């Protein structure tokens, strides 16, 4: 049973948490932004020139990344669930690295649910300027750092009992 739980925990972490981490990181790069119209650009457009610049942004890609963020994050709930069950089965619930991992996982989930996902939705609904996306990029980076720390805790297991 332990091997099955560990396999589910690790594979779900790789697929679902990894997928949501990538999607949150890439979203700001692809979401369309409202470009300010400057005087020279306005003059070019008035003269009939094509002043559009393809900067690689795509609403379709951003929408797909937003859906991946939501779907993989919901499916990723299996990661802490399997991890907690595994900790109970192994009798490790009192170890500090488990407690820290649970707290950091909850923080990552809270950040995703309360800040990242709603800001992605808002950016899709009303394109703003690039500066509005900076906090979203920063939060995605922080989300990824939280998961990185959790993975390191799973490997190093500080405070684990003897023979762990």
N, C-alpha and C positions, 0 to 999 in steps of 0.2 A: 504494500500500500504506500509506503514511504517513497519508493521509486516512482510510482505513478504520480503522486502528488508533486514531487520535485520536478518531474518531467513537464507536467502541466504548468507549474509555476514558472519554470525557466522558458519554455516555448512560448507561452502566452506573453511573458515579459518581452521576449525578443520581437514577436510579431506585433502585438497590440501596443505596447508602450513604445517600442521602437517606431512603429508606424505613426503614432500620434506625435511623437517627438519630431519626426521628420516633417510631418504635415504642418505643425505649428511653426517650425523654423522657416519653411519655404513660403508659407502664406503671404507674409508682407512683401516678398519679392514679386509675386504675381498679381496681387490685387490691384485693380486699376486705381489710378489717382487722378484727381482733377488738376489738370495743368493750367497754371495761370497764363492768361493771354497778355503777352508783352506788346509794346507798340510796334517793334519791327515785325513780329509774327502777324499782328493784325493787318499791317500794311501788305504783307505777302499774300495773306488770304484775300484781302480786298482786290489785289491785282490778279487773283485767279490761280495763284501758285498753291501747290499742295504743301502745307506747312506741318503735316502730321509727322510725328517721329515714332517709329516702332521701337519701343524700349523693352519689348518682350513681355509686357504685362498682358494678362489674359483673364478676363472675368470667368471664363469656363474652367480654366486651371485653378483659379482661386476658389471657385465654388466646389470643385472636386476636393481640394485640400481641406476646405471647411467641412465637407461631409465626412472625409476621412478622420478629421479631428474628432468629430462627434461620434461616429460609429466605432472607431478603434478605441476611443476612450471608454465608451460604454462596455465594449467587449473586454477591455483591459481590467474591468472590475474583478475578473476571474484571478488576476495576478495576486492582489492582496488576500482575496478569499482563500485561494489554494495555499498561499504562504502562511496564513494564520492557522489553517487546519493542520498544515505540516508542522508548524511550531508546537501546536498542542499534542500532536501524535508523538513528536520527538521529546516532549517535555522541556522545551526551550523557552517557554513564554516569559520566564523571569530574567532572561539574559538581556543585558543592556543594548546589544546590537539589534535585537528584535524590536525592542521598544523604540529605539531611534529610527529604525527603518519604517515602523508603523507611523510614527509622527511625521517623518519626511514624506511618506507616501500620501498621508492625509493632506499635508501642505501642498503637494503637487496637484492632487485632485481638486482641492479648493481653488488654487490659482487657475487651473484650467476651467473649472465650472463658473467661477465668479468673475474672472478677468479676461482670460484669453478668448474663450468661445464667444462671449457677448461682444467683445471688441472686433472679432472677426466678422460677426453678423452685422455690426454697425458699419464696418468698412465696406462690406458688400452692398449695403443698403444705400449709403451716401458716401461716394468717393470724396476723400479730402485730399490734403496735400501730403507730401512724403513725411513731413515732420510728425504728422499724426500717427504714422506707422512706427515710429521709433520706439515708443513705449511698448507696443505690441511685440516688436522684435526683442526688446530687452526682457519682457516677461517670458517669451518663448525660450530664450537663453537660460533664464533662471529656472524654468520648468525642467529643462534638460540637465542643468547642474544638479538639481534635486535628485533626479533619477540616477545620475552618475554617482552621487554620494551613496544612494541606496545600493547600487550594484557593488561599490567598493565595500560597503558594510557586509554584504552577503559573502564576499570573498574573504575579507580579512577577519571578520567576526570578533571584534574586540570585546573582551570580557566573557568570551565563550568558556564553558566548563572544560576541564581536562579531557583529552582524547576526542575532542570535537572534530 
